[in-house]
């Protein structure tokens, strides 16, 4: 029964290019849900229902005109991440008509013998949110299974303390990668001199 009230990160699938608008609509629905469940500011933060769309601000240059402009890039197109309980996910699914469906985990079977919904562990989402929020270079999602190398920790900078796996690009640049269940790996360029071995 403890599982029924435990919050997980679910992945809602929405129409392409509507991620930000979907999150805004979802926030209104979540506000009603949090009010109904009496999840106010004084309630433990881990019980509150929240949503997240990973967005990074980047400078884009149009080759034809040479015009440079800052744009907000959605890192995971068509996905809105929602931290909630199973019951709250059902509440949201019934009321949010802009959500097509929730990503399923074909390897996981629920108590009814059906495929269960994909869940991302909180520690992976926290590391991903930190990478997106504090990273100084663009974050990319690589859905292929990487042959992840040595486990490393960032020594300094805004990502200090974050752990991931060292990955090298063909051009020789180093990247730190974190695994995100059901998505693959999030990677960011990081200078090798700012990384140290992490205990295995």
Secondary structure, DSSP 8 states (H G I E B T S, - for coil): -HHHH--EEEEEEE-TT-HHHHHHHHHHHHHHHHHHTT--TTS-GGGS-EEE--EEEEEEE-TTT--EEEEEEESSTTEEEEEE-HHHHHHHHHH-TTEEEE-EEEEEE-TTSSEEE--B-HHHHHHHHHHHHH-SS-EEEE-S------EEEE-SSTTTT-EEEEEE-TTS-EEEEEEETTTEEEEEE--GGGEEE---
